[in-house]
Amino acid sequence: MSFHSHKNSGVEKKLFVSLTNSYHGETIGALSVGDVKLYKDTYEPLLIQTVQTPVPKDMSIESAKEAAFMFEELCKERADEISAIILEPLVQGAGYMHMYHKEFLVLVRGICNKYDIHMIADEVMVGFGRTGEMFACQSADITPDFLVLSKGLTGGYLPLSVVLTTDEIYARFYCEYNEHKAFLHSHSYTGNALACAAANATLDIFERDGVIEKNREIARYMGKKLLKFQELQNVASIRRTGMICAVELKGYKSHERIGLKVYQYGLNNGVLLRPLGHVVYFMPPYIITKAECDKMMDTAYEAIKSLF
């Protein structure tokens, strides 16, 4: 849609930018903009051309500014080729729950405006209240040109995804039938009535039950529970964004499959944990109670403690 809207304005921009360490899915287009070495090595001959720009290295504002500077340097050289930048706001999910400062989003938005480049926010994971706002972009008070949503949209009951865009971009496709400007992408299950009904029911719950504020309360509680993981000698760092917490372990090699040991310990003690390699993370359902948080995080603490 980004490429086509530029084309309808008389400009052909075929290059897409994504962040290092990013993941956006496993169809050909999504793999192309991701930065997962396993997929890139396997499917490289099939993928469309993309380029990566550095993700902020940590959650500091200094790192956000440094990464934004690198992105602008790329734009100075190749803005006439770049259609859009796609990114996961605040948290890179499959990228070991890497997190960065919201200032990066503010700076990228300004750079995109300056160089006529679209900003695509992939909020499939972080959307619908996960980070403490309805959408992660709201924390930076910015609006992307495209907002990609799924997962929480239906409360996990049925598969459904949506792409939101601006009136300005929509208008570029509005035309008489014979003008050949209409958007051409579609598939068999567009507008699935049952999935849309599930989404409407989920949105009703958000509106009626104060979900976001309850999430913030649980997130604060999880943040307090997270602090004690710093006591463990095999913990390199901890980090949190909303209801997403991550504990990064140190002193292990990839062949040790340390995450599998944590998973097995959790399973033996009634908790389903799903570490990403050496990163143990918590991203619980919104209906979790504080007592269940205690069970989840205390079990993970004991699992990590048992490793040394």
N, C-alpha and C positions, 0 to 999 in steps of 0.2 A: 504493500500500500504506500509506503514511503517512496520507493523507487517510482511507482506509477504517478504519484501526485507531483513529483518533481518533473516527470516526463510531460504531464499534462500542462505544466507551466513553461514548457519549452526547453527544459534542461535535462540532460541524461547523466545521472549520478549513480554509478553501479557499485560503489565501494561502501562497505559497512564496517563500523568500528565497534569493538567490544572491549571489555576490560580483561586484563590478564587474570587468570584463576577463575574465569567465569564459566557458568553452565546455564544453558537455556532450553535444553530438551534434546531429543534424539532423532527427530526427523532431519532430513538433509539440510534444510535452511537453518534449523536451530543448532545443529552440530557445527555448521559453518561459522556461526558467530560465537560459539563457545570456545573455551581454551582448555579442554581436557585432552591431555597427551594421548591417552589410550585410543580415544575416538579419532583424533586427528591422524595418528599413525595408521590406523586401520582403513579409514575411509577418505583419506586425503584426495585421491584422484577424482572423487565424486563431488567434492565440496566447492561452493562458490568462493570467490576471492574475498577475503576479509583481512583486517589488520587489527592488532591489539594495542591498546594504550595502557600504561601501568595503573593498577588499582592502588589507592592509598595504602601504604604499608601497615598502618595501624589506625587506631581510633583518634589520633591527635589531629588538631586543626592544622598543624604544620604539614603533616603528611597529606592532608586534603589539598592544601594549596600547592604543594609540590607536584602531586599527580595532575591537578588541573592545569598547571603550567605546561607539563609534558603533553597533555591533550591539545592545548592551544598551539604548541609548537607544531604538532602534526597538522592541525587545521591550517596554519599559515602556509604549509607546503602543499596540501592536497585538498583544500576545502571544495574546489571545483569538481572533485571526484566523489566526495563523501556525501552519501544520502542521509545517513543517520548514525548515531551512537546508541547502542542498546546496553542497558546496565540493570543490575539487581540493586535497588535502592537500599542502602545501609548494611545489608547482610547478603553475602554470597553463600547460598545454601549448600550445594554440593561441593563448593570450594572450601570445605572444612569450617564452615560457619565463620568465615573471615568477615570482620566488621570494620566500618569506617565512619568518619565524622560526617554529619549532615551538610557541612559547609561545602563538601565536594559537589553535592547535588546543586547547590546554589550557583557555584562557579561554572559548572558544566552547562547549566541552563543559560547563563549569560553568554558563554562562548558559542553555544548553538545559535542563539539569537543573532550574534554578531556575524557568523559565517553562513547563515541560512542552511543549517544542518538540523535535522529532526532529532529530538530526544525521545527514545523509546524506553519506558520504565517497565521492566518485567517484574510485576508484583504477584506472580503466581503463588509464591511462597509467603511473602511478607504482607500481602494485602489483607483486607478485612480484619483489622484490629490486632494483628500479631505483634506489631511494634509499638503499640500504645496509641496510635491514631488509626482512623479507618483505613487510610492508605499511607504508606511510609513516606511518600513524597510530601504529604501534608506537614510532616515534622520540619521540613526545610522551607515550607511555604512556597513551593514551586508547582507548576503545572506542566507535565510532559506533553509532547505532541501526540504520543500514543501511550495508552495505559493498558497493559496486558494482564488479565485476571483469570483465575480459575480456582481450584482447590476449595478455599473457604466460601466461595460463591454459593455453593449448594450444601454447605455444612458437611461435605464429604459423602453425601448420599448418592449422588449421580454425577457422571462426568459432564462438565459444561465449562466452556471458556468463552471469554468475550474480549474484544479489542475496542477500546474507546478512543475516539480521536476528536479533534477540534472542528468547529464549524468551518473554519477557513480551509482545512484540508478536505472536509466533506464537500465543500462547494466546488473544489477542483474536479470532482467526479460527476457533478450534476450536469446533465446534458440531454439533448434530444437523442433519440434512439440511434440515429445514423451518424453521430459524431465520433463514435469509437473512443469515448473517454471513460465510460463506465468501468467500475472495478470488476475485474474478471475472475477473481479467486472465489471459489465456493466448494462446498462438499455436501455429501448426502444428508448429514444430520444437522444442518444449519437450523437454528430456531426450534430445536427439539422441544415439543410442548411439555413433556413430563419433566425434563430437566429444568426448563424455565419455571415450572410450577414449584419445584424444589427450591430454586433460587429465590423466588418471590416469598416463599415461606421463611427462608433463612433471613432475608432482608427485613421481614416483619419482626423477627426475633431481635435483630439488632436494634430496630427502632423502638420496640416495646420494652425490652428487658435491661436496657443500660449495659449492654455487653462490654463496651469499650472501657467504661469506668471500672467494672468488675475485673477486667483484664489488667488494668493498671494496678489494682490492689494486689492481685496475685503476682504480678511481675515484681512489685516491690518486695513481696514476701520471698519470692525466689531469689532476688538479689541478695537479701540478707543471708539466706541459706547457702548461697554460692561462696560467700566470703571464707567459710571455714576450709574450703578446698585449698586455699593458699597455704595452709599449714603443712600440706603433704609434700614431702621432698621430691616426689616424682611428678609434680605439677609445675609446668613451665609458666602458665598464665591462665587467667580466667577473664571472661568478657560477657557482657549482656547487652542486648537491645530488646526492650519490651519483654515479651514472654519467650525470648530465645536466649538461652544461656549456653556457654561453651567452656569446657575445661580442657586445656591443651596439655598433654603429657609429654614428658621428656625422658631421654635415656634409653629409648627403644629403637630398634631397627625395623624396617617394614616387614621383613620375613618373619618376625616374631608374632605378627597378627595380634597385637596387644588388645585391640578393640574386640576381638572375638572372645578373649578371656573375660573382659568386662561384661560383654553380652551374656556369656554363659553364667557368670556369677549372678547377674540380675535375674536371669530366667530361673535359676535354682532358688531364688528368694522372692519370687512372685512379681518381678518387675521386668517389663519389656524395654530394654535399652537398645539403641541402634547407633553405636559409635561410628564415626567416619575416620577410619584409620586410627591415629593416635589422639583424636579429638572426641571426647565424650560430651554429648550435648543434650539439652532438654528443650523440647518444643511441645508441651503437652496440650491436650484438648482444652477448650475454654471452660468446660464444665468441671475441671479438676478442683478438688477441695484442698484446703491447707493441709489437712491430715494426709491426703494422697500425695501432696508435694513432699511432705516429710518422708513418707515411705519411698518415693522415687529417688529423692536426692540423698537421703541417708544411705540407701542401698548402694547407690553409685559411689558414694564416699567410701563405704566399706570395701567395695569392689576394687577401687583404685588403691586403697591402703593395703589390700591383701597382695598387691603385685610386688611389694618389696619387703 
